[in-house]
Amino acid sequence: MDSPLLRRGESADKRCCRGLIFLPLGILAITVVGHILGGSINDSVFNGENKYSDGIGTYNSEIVESEKGVVAADDGRCSEIGASVLRKGGHAVDAAVATALCLGVVCSMWSGIGGGGFMVVRSASTLQAIAIDFRETAPLAASQDMYEANLTAKDIGPLSIAVPGEIAGLHEAWLRYGRLAWKSLFEPAIKLAKDGFVISPYLGQSLVSSTEMILHDPGLRQVFAPNGNILQVGDTCYNVELGKSLEAVANQGPQAFYNGVVGEKLVKDVRAVGGILTMEDLRNYTVEITEAMTIEAMGYTVHGMPPPSSGTLGLAMVMNIFKSYNDPDATKGNLGVHRLIEALKHMYAERMNLGDPRFANISNAVSNMLSLSFAKKIQEKIVDNTTFPSDYYQYRWSQLRDHGTSHFCIVDAERNAVSLTTTVNGHLGAGILSPSTGIVLNNEMGDFSTPTNISPDKLPPAPTNFVQPNKRPLSSMTPIIVTKDDRLIAVMGGSGGMKILPAVIQVFLNYFSLGFQPFSAVERSRVYHQLIPNVVKYENLTCINGDHVEFSAKEKQFLEDRGHQVVAMDAAGAIVQLVVQNFEDAIDIGRKGGKISNNQQDFGLLTAVCDPRKNGNPAVV
């Protein structure tokens, strides 16, 4: 099998859009002239023809190739906005700011400035990877017993709202790496919010499924059902107040949100419906920036988030279990799927010992999940011809069941890379849109454990994840960047709550171990297990683009023969974005205006893939 370092992207694949990279010279000249004359990001973006593109020049393909830079986001409009920033000389982080803000407008079902997230950034010049934690925090008035009288309030409504971190996180990243003006990065999102955006097929489906929630809340109804009926696919949606909020933050900086007019309006709206968020909460919010957590997996170096993310540690534990087989074929075939399911169950049992390290001692759990000797003991408990009842996996605590998110990957011409997952947690977060700001509020408090919570698995809650003021809840988000010998190899991550970890792990194995090409690595049918109930769920669905993703009858029978209860999922699992770089035809862009590191003279071909389950489209520079 060829090494992923040397593999070509699937340029012959019907979905690959490499030819679109080389624009007709006339169009290219117009774009260059526009940039020379100082045109805004908006000028170079809003000019497309796609049915759902809002005039943004998107690529109608789930896979693209480029030597100069790529963006892979849940929505093609946001991918193109990010790519337009790169074309203007922006850093990958500049593009990340614009992309995240766009997603917060056109995909506010899952993300936005009323939420938070995780970002991993790798610098091509220093070869350093950092982790930026802008996850939401519990308000100062929160306590571990606050939901004793009403457990539902933890997951929906005003008491489920945590302190948003997205604007603070994006600004901290921009202060470190940004090259373009902060204000300019907001322009496309402001235009989409004020002038309207077309409801995409995936968003349209989600809005219909959330009809009751939308009609119940005045703010959501104002935006998504302005005439009393839920907006449909192809309709134009306006969120003028969100556009005004974004304008204030663009002009005044994050203080407009955390100590200014936007924050004041937001707090007033939240408290009017019974929330506990205060201006002091907003003023006290801080972003946590550390070195990225680094692990070794399949001969590669993986840079990811430390706790309260369980993503990097979960990936490490599963990879170490496979390493313990001392067999390069341990992941292959139906037997590899059985072993993966068993490894996931053991991993889920261990990960609930994690939490926010600033508030709980999780050192033993971290050590176990990183330990090869611990993984070997687990591997010896995995039997190739059978599975076991749930209690075999020595679980102690009820599982965190976090929800929807949005993920994107960016690599620029210099090979700076960003892997960013952003979320408001559940679909439409707390089910509340602040009418005076247009901001969808998160329900991140739902990711905490509470002492009186009776979960579906009938297990006690994890004490390391109990509510405390300023604490961050445990998360499944798994943004990662992969390198080898100090060269960028891949950027990936997923959205979909608890399903993120198994999805990212399977895409990682598909590409780095099983030898699938990038698109196939993402599209291939996946299996999911959450330990309790002791059921394997598999994908058997038709994507929005018409592709059918199917778990075969033979694979299903193999698992059933080993005692697994196997059921089809009624919806897509997690959504994964992937960017890979191969070096078969490495190029030196030093003479083409690229600023390159002395340690990294050769640049490979970038292949960007968006998951067809959500029908996003990547974009190229």
C-alpha positions in Angstrom: 0.0 0.0 0.0 1.2 3.5 -0.9 2.0 5.8 2.0 -0.5 8.6 2.4 2.6 10.9 2.1 2.9 9.8 -1.5 -0.7 9.1 -2.5 -2.3 11.3 -5.1 -5.8 12.8 -4.5 -8.6 11.1 -6.4 -8.1 13.5 -9.4 -10.0 11.0 -11.7 -13.0 10.9 -9.4 -16.1 12.4 -11.0 -16.5 14.6 -7.9 -13.1 16.1 -8.0 -13.0 19.7 -9.1 -9.3 20.3 -9.7 -10.0 21.9 -13.1 -11.9 24.7 -11.5 -8.7 25.9 -9.8 -7.3 27.2 -13.0 -9.8 30.0 -13.7 -10.1 31.5 -17.2 -7.5 34.3 -17.5 -10.2 37.0 -18.0 -12.0 36.2 -14.8 -8.7 35.9 -12.9 -7.6 39.3 -14.3 -10.8 40.9 -13.1 -10.3 39.5 -9.7 -6.7 40.7 -9.5 -7.6 44.1 -10.6 -10.4 44.3 -8.0 -7.9 43.4 -5.3 -5.3 46.0 -6.6 -8.0 48.6 -6.5 -8.8 47.7 -2.9 -12.1 45.9 -3.4 -13.6 44.4 -0.2 -13.9 40.7 0.5 -17.5 41.1 -0.5 -16.6 42.4 -3.9 -14.6 39.2 -4.7 -17.1 36.8 -3.3 -20.7 37.7 -4.2 -20.6 36.8 -7.8 -21.7 33.1 -8.2 -24.5 31.2 -9.9 -25.3 28.2 -7.6 -28.9 27.8 -6.8 -28.3 28.1 -3.0 -25.1 30.2 -3.2 -26.6 33.7 -2.6 -24.5 35.0 -5.5 -21.3 33.5 -3.9 -19.1 31.6 -6.4 -19.2 28.1 -4.9 -17.9 24.8 -6.3 -20.6 22.2 -6.9 -18.3 19.4 -5.7 -17.5 17.7 -2.5 -13.8 17.4 -3.4 -11.4 20.0 -4.7 -7.6 20.1 -5.2 -5.2 23.0 -5.0 -1.5 23.8 -4.5 -2.3 27.2 -3.0 -4.9 26.7 -0.3 -8.2 25.2 0.5 -11.2 25.6 2.8 -13.7 22.8 3.7 -16.8 23.9 5.6 -20.3 22.6 6.2 -21.6 25.2 3.7 -20.1 26.0 0.3 -20.8 29.7 0.7 -18.7 29.8 3.9 -15.9 27.8 2.2 -15.8 30.3 -0.6 -15.8 33.2 1.8 -12.8 31.7 3.6 -11.0 31.1 0.3 -11.6 34.7 -0.7 -9.8 35.8 2.4 -6.8 33.6 1.5 -6.8 35.1 -2.0 -6.4 38.5 -0.4 -3.3 37.4 1.4 -4.9 36.5 4.6 -3.6 33.9 7.1 -5.5 30.7 7.6 -6.8 32.2 10.9 -8.1 35.3 9.0 -10.0 32.8 6.8 -11.2 30.9 9.9 -12.7 34.1 11.4 -14.7 34.9 8.2 -15.7 31.3 7.7 -16.9 30.9 11.3 -18.9 34.1 11.2 -20.5 33.0 7.9 -21.5 29.6 9.4 -23.1 31.5 12.3 -25.4 33.2 9.9 -26.3 30.5 7.3 -26.0 27.5 9.7 -27.2 29.1 13.0 -29.0 25.9 13.7 -25.7 24.5 14.9 -23.2 27.3 15.5 -22.8 31.1 15.9 -21.6 33.9 18.2 -24.0 32.7 20.9 -21.9 29.6 21.3 -18.3 28.5 21.6 -15.8 25.9 20.3 -12.3 24.6 20.0 -9.6 25.6 17.5 -6.2 24.0 16.7 -3.8 26.2 14.8 -0.5 25.1 13.3 2.1 27.7 12.2 4.1 26.8 9.1 6.9 29.2 10.2 7.4 27.9 13.8 6.0 24.4 13.3 4.1 25.0 16.6 0.5 23.9 17.1 -1.6 25.6 19.7 -5.0 24.8 21.2 -7.5 27.6 21.6 -10.4 26.8 23.9 -13.3 29.2 23.6 -15.8 26.7 24.9 -18.8 28.2 26.9 -18.5 28.5 30.7 -21.1 28.1 33.4 -22.4 31.5 34.7 -21.4 32.8 38.1 -24.9 32.1 39.4 -24.7 28.5 38.4 -24.4 25.6 40.9 -24.3 21.8 40.7 -27.7 21.6 42.3 -29.4 24.2 40.2 -31.4 21.7 38.2 -32.6 19.6 41.1 -36.2 20.7 40.8 -36.3 20.6 36.9 -33.7 18.5 35.1 -35.2 19.5 31.7 -34.0 23.0 32.3 -30.4 21.9 31.9 -31.0 21.0 28.2 -33.5 23.6 26.9 -34.6 27.1 27.8 -33.0 30.0 29.5 -31.3 28.1 32.3 -29.4 26.0 29.8 -27.5 29.0 28.5 -23.8 29.2 29.2 -21.5 32.1 28.7 -20.7 32.4 24.9 -17.0 32.3 23.9 -16.9 32.4 20.1 -16.2 36.1 19.5 -13.5 36.0 22.2 -11.8 32.9 20.7 -11.8 34.2 17.2 -10.4 37.5 18.3 -7.6 35.9 20.3 -6.6 33.8 17.3 -6.7 36.8 15.1 -4.5 38.8 17.5 -1.8 36.1 17.2 -2.0 35.4 13.5 -4.2 37.8 11.7 -3.0 39.9 8.8 -6.2 41.5 7.4 -8.3 44.1 9.2 -10.6 42.6 11.8 -13.6 44.6 10.4 -13.1 43.3 6.9 -13.5 39.7 8.0 -17.1 40.5 9.1 -18.3 42.0 5.8 -19.5 38.8 4.1 -21.4 37.5 7.2 -23.0 40.9 7.7 -24.2 41.0 4.1 -25.7 37.6 4.3 -27.5 38.4 7.6 -28.9 41.8 6.4 -29.5 41.1 2.7 -30.7 37.6 3.3 -29.5 34.1 2.5 -31.1 31.1 0.8 -32.2 28.2 2.9 -30.0 25.2 1.9 -31.5 21.7 1.7 -29.9 20.5 4.9 -30.9 23.5 6.9 -34.4 23.3 5.4 -34.8 19.7 6.6 -33.6 20.7 10.1 -35.9 23.7 10.3 -38.9 21.5 9.5 -37.9 19.0 12.2 -37.6 21.9 14.7 -41.0 23.5 13.9 -42.4 23.3 17.4 -39.3 24.9 18.9 -39.2 27.7 16.4 -42.9 28.6 16.7 -42.6 28.6 20.5 -39.9 31.2 20.7 -40.6 34.8 19.5 -37.0 35.4 18.3 -36.7 32.2 16.4 -40.2 32.7 14.9 -39.2 36.2 13.8 -36.2 34.9 11.8 -37.3 31.4 10.6 -41.1 31.7 10.4 -41.6 35.4 9.7 -45.1 34.9 8.2 -46.1 32.2 10.7 -44.9 29.4 8.4 -41.4 27.7 8.6 -39.1 28.8 5.8 -38.6 26.2 3.2 -35.6 25.1 1.1 -34.9 27.9 -1.4 -36.6 30.6 0.6 -34.6 33.7 1.6 -34.0 34.1 5.3 -33.2 37.5 6.9 -31.6 38.2 10.3 -31.1 41.9 10.3 -30.5 42.2 14.0 -27.7 39.7 13.8 -26.2 41.8 11.0 -26.3 44.8 13.3 -24.7 42.9 16.1 -21.9 41.7 13.8 -21.4 45.3 12.6 -21.0 46.5 16.2 -18.4 43.8 16.9 -16.6 44.5 13.6 -16.4 48.2 14.4 -15.8 48.1 18.2 -14.0 44.8 18.6 -15.1 42.0 21.1 -15.8 44.6 23.8 -19.1 45.3 22.0 -20.1 41.8 22.9 -18.4 41.3 26.3 -18.7 44.8 27.7 -20.9 46.9 25.4 -24.1 47.4 23.7 -24.5 43.9 22.1 -23.8 42.2 25.4 -26.2 44.5 27.2 -29.0 43.7 24.8 -28.2 40.0 24.9 -28.2 39.8 28.7 -31.5 41.8 28.9 -33.2 39.4 26.5 -31.9 36.3 28.4 -32.9 37.6 31.8 -36.3 38.6 30.5 -37.1 35.0 29.9 -35.7 33.7 33.1 -32.0 33.2 32.4 -29.1 33.9 34.8 -26.5 35.4 32.4 -25.1 38.7 33.5 -22.7 41.4 32.2 -20.2 40.3 34.8 -20.3 36.8 33.2 -19.5 38.3 29.9 -16.7 40.6 31.2 -15.1 37.7 33.1 -15.0 35.3 30.1 -11.5 34.2 29.2 -10.1 32.1 26.4 -7.7 29.3 27.3 -4.7 29.0 25.0 -2.1 26.2 25.4 0.2 24.1 23.4 -1.9 21.5 21.5 -2.0 18.0 23.0 0.2 15.9 20.8 -0.1 12.1 20.4 1.3 9.5 18.1 -1.0 7.4 15.9 -0.3 5.0 13.0 3.2 6.6 12.6 1.9 10.1 12.5 1.8 13.0 15.0 -1.6 14.2 15.8 -2.2 17.7 17.3 -5.5 18.3 19.1 -7.3 19.7 22.1 -6.6 18.8 25.7 -9.5 18.4 28.2 -12.3 19.4 28.6 -12.2 17.9 25.1 -12.3 14.1 25.1 -11.5 14.0 21.4 -7.7 13.8 21.3 -7.5 11.4 24.3 -10.3 9.2 22.9 -8.4 9.0 19.5 -5.2 8.1 21.3 -6.8 5.4 23.4 -8.4 3.7 20.4 -5.2 3.9 18.3 -3.1 2.5 21.1 -5.5 -0.4 21.4 -5.0 -1.2 17.7 -1.2 -0.7 18.1 -1.3 -3.4 20.9 -2.2 -6.1 18.4 1.3 -5.7 16.8 -0.4 -6.5 13.5 -0.5 -3.9 10.6 -3.7 -5.6 9.5 -5.5 -5.3 12.8 -7.9 -2.6 11.5 -8.8 -4.4 8.3 -11.9 -6.2 7.2 -15.0 -7.0 9.2 -12.9 -8.2 12.0 -11.4 -4.7 12.2 -14.9 -3.2 12.5 -15.7 -5.6 15.4 -12.4 -4.6 17.1 -13.2 -0.9 16.6 -16.6 -1.2 18.2 -15.1 -3.0 21.2 -12.4 -0.4 21.5 -14.9 2.4 21.3 -17.0 0.9 24.2 -13.9 0.7 26.4 -13.0 4.3 25.4 -16.4 5.6 26.3 -16.3 3.9 29.7 -13.0 5.7 30.4 -13.6 9.1 29.0 -16.4 10.0 31.5 -13.6 10.3 34.1 -12.5 13.5 32.3 -13.7 17.1 32.9 -12.3 20.6 33.1 -8.8 20.2 34.5 -9.0 23.6 36.2 -11.7 22.2 38.4 -11.2 18.5 38.7 -8.2 16.2 39.1 -8.3 14.1 35.9 -4.6 13.2 35.8 -5.3 9.4 36.3 -7.8 9.3 33.5 -5.5 11.3 31.1 -2.6 8.9 31.9 -4.8 5.8 31.3 -6.1 7.1 27.9 -2.5 7.9 26.8 -0.9 4.7 28.2 0.2 1.9 25.9 0.2 -0.5 28.8 -3.3 0.4 29.7 -4.3 0.0 26.0 -2.7 -3.4 26.0 -4.8 -4.6 28.9 -7.9 -3.4 27.1 -6.8 -5.1 23.9 -6.4 -8.4 25.8 -10.1 -8.1 26.9 -11.3 -7.8 23.3 -12.2 -11.2 21.9 -12.4 -11.6 18.2 -15.4 -14.0 18.1 -17.8 -12.3 20.6 -19.0 -9.2 22.2 -20.1 -8.8 25.9 -22.8 -7.2 28.0 -22.3 -3.6 28.9 -21.0 -4.2 32.4 -18.0 -6.1 31.0 -16.6 -2.7 30.0 -16.4 -1.5 33.6 -18.3 1.7 33.1 -19.0 3.8 36.1 -20.8 7.0 34.9 -23.6 8.0 32.6 -22.5 9.2 29.2 -22.3 12.8 28.0 -24.7 13.1 25.1 -23.8 16.3 23.5 -25.3 17.3 20.2 -24.9 19.2 16.9 -21.9 21.3 15.9 -20.2 22.7 12.8 -16.6 21.9 11.7 -14.2 23.3 9.1 -10.6 22.9 8.0 -8.4 25.5 6.4 -4.9 25.3 4.9 -3.3 28.4 3.3 -0.5 28.8 0.7 2.2 28.7 3.4 0.7 25.6 4.9 -0.6 27.3 8.0 -3.5 25.2 9.1 -6.7 25.6 11.2 -9.0 22.9 12.5 -12.1 24.5 14.1 -15.2 23.1 15.6 -17.9 25.5 16.7 -21.3 24.8 18.4 -24.4 26.1 20.1 -24.8 22.4 21.3 -28.3 21.3 20.5 -30.2 22.2 17.3 -31.0 25.9 17.8 -29.2 25.7 21.2 -31.4 26.6 24.1 -34.4 27.2 21.7 -34.0 30.9 22.2 -33.0 33.6 19.8 -32.3 37.0 21.4 -34.8 39.3 19.5 -32.7 42.5 20.0 -29.4 41.0 18.8 -30.5 38.2 16.4 -28.2 35.7 18.3 -29.1 32.1 18.8 -28.2 31.2 22.4 -26.4 27.9 23.2 -27.6 25.3 25.6 -24.2 24.2 26.7 -25.2 23.7 30.3 -26.7 20.5 29.0 -23.2 19.0 28.6 -22.6 19.1 32.4 -23.5 16.3 34.7 -25.8 16.9 37.6 -26.1 14.9 40.9 -29.8 14.1 40.5 -29.7 13.3 36.8 -31.3 10.0 36.0 -29.9 9.2 32.6 -31.2 6.7 30.0 -28.4 4.3 30.9 -29.5 4.4 34.6 -25.9 5.2 35.7 -24.8 7.9 38.2 -23.5 11.2 36.8 -19.8 11.8 36.5 -18.6 14.1 39.4 -15.7 15.5 37.4 -18.2 17.1 35.1 -20.5 18.6 37.8 -21.5 22.3 37.3 -19.4 25.0 38.9 -19.2 28.7 38.1 -16.7 29.5 35.2 -16.3 25.8 34.5 -16.3 24.3 31.0 -18.3 21.1 30.4 -16.8 18.0 28.9 -16.9 17.8 25.1 -16.8 15.3 22.2 -15.4 17.9 19.7 -12.3 16.5 18.0 -10.5 19.1 15.8 -7.1 17.7 14.8 -4.1 18.4 12.6 -1.8 15.6 11.5 1.9 15.9 10.7 4.9 13.7 9.9 8.5 14.7 10.0 7.4 18.3 10.6 5.3 18.4 7.4 1.6 19.0 7.3 -0.3 15.8 6.3 -3.9 16.3 7.2 -6.5 18.5 8.9 -9.8 17.0 10.0 -12.7 17.1 12.5 -16.4 16.5 12.7 -19.7 17.7 13.9 -22.5 15.7 15.5 -22.0 15.6 19.3 -21.3 12.2 20.8 -20.9 10.7 17.3 -17.9 13.0 16.4 -15.3 10.7 18.0 -16.2 7.5 16.3 -16.6 9.3 13.0 -13.3 11.1 13.1 -11.6 7.8 14.2 -13.1 5.9 11.3 -12.1 8.6 8.7 -8.6 8.6 10.2 -8.4 4.8 9.9 -9.9 4.8 6.4 -7.2 7.1 5.1 -4.1 6.4 7.2 -4.6 2.6 7.8 -7.0 1.2 5.2 -5.7 3.2 2.2 -8.9 4.8 1.0 -8.6 7.9 -1.1 -9.8 11.1 0.6 -13.4 11.3 -0.6 -14.0 7.6 -0.1 -12.4 7.9 3.4 -15.1 10.4 4.3 -18.1 9.0 2.5 -17.7 5.4 3.5 -20.5 4.1 5.8 -19.7 4.3 9.5 -20.8 2.5 12.6 -21.5 4.0 16.0 -21.7 2.8 19.6 -22.3 4.7 22.8 -21.8 1.8 25.2 -25.3 2.0 26.6 -27.6 0.9 25.2 -25.4 -2.0 24.0 -26.4 -1.5 20.3 -24.3 -1.0 17.2 -25.9 1.6 14.9 -24.9 1.7 11.3 -25.5 4.1 8.4 -27.7 3.1 5.5 -28.9 6.4 4.0 -29.1 8.5 0.9 -27.1 11.7 1.2 -28.6 15.1 0.0 -26.5 14.8 -3.1 -28.1 11.5 -4.0 -25.2 9.2 -3.0 -26.2 6.2 -1.1 -24.1 5.3 2.0 -24.7 1.7 2.9 -23.5 -0.8 5.5 -23.6 -4.1 3.7 -25.7 -7.2 4.7 -22.5 -9.2 4.9 -20.9 -6.7 7.3 -24.1 -6.7 9.4 -24.2 -10.5 9.5 -20.5 -10.7 10.6 -21.3 -8.5 13.6 -24.5 -10.3 14.5 -22.6 -13.6 14.5 -20.5 -12.2 17.3 -23.5 -11.2 19.4 -23.8 -7.6 18.4 -27.3 -6.1 18.3 -27.2 -4.2 15.0 -29.7 -1.6 13.9 -29.9 1.0 11.1 -29.8 4.7 12.0 -32.7 6.8 11.0 -30.5 9.8 10.1 -26.9 10.6 9.2 -24.3 10.2 11.9 -21.5 12.8 12.3 -20.3 15.1 9.5 -16.5 15.1 8.8 -14.5 17.5 6.9 -11.0 16.5 5.7 -8.0 18.1 4.1 -4.9 16.1 3.1 -1.6 17.0 1.5 0.5 14.6 -0.6 4.0 15.1 -1.8 4.2 13.0 -5.0 4.7 16.1 -7.1 6.0 18.4 -4.4 6.5 22.0 -5.5 8.6 24.9 -4.3 6.4 28.0 -4.0 9.1 30.2 -2.7 9.5 32.0 -6.1 5.8 32.4 -6.4 5.4 34.9 -3.6 4.8 32.4 -0.8 6.5 33.0 2.5 8.0 29.7 3.5 9.8 28.2 6.4 13.5 27.2 6.1 12.4 23.9 7.5 9.7 23.2 4.9 10.8 23.9 1.3 8.5 21.5 -0.5 4.7 21.9 -0.8 2.4 19.2 -1.9 -1.1 19.0 -3.5 -3.9 19.8 -1.1 -7.1 17.8 -1.4 -10.2 19.1 0.5 -13.3 17.0 1.1 -16.7 18.0 2.5 -18.9 15.3 3.9 -21.8 14.5 1.4 -24.1 13.7 4.3 -24.5 17.5 4.8 -23.8 18.5 1.2 -21.2 21.1 2.0 -18.7 22.1 -0.7 -15.0 23.0 -0.3 -13.3 25.9 -2.0 -9.8 26.6 -3.4 -7.5 29.6 -3.7 
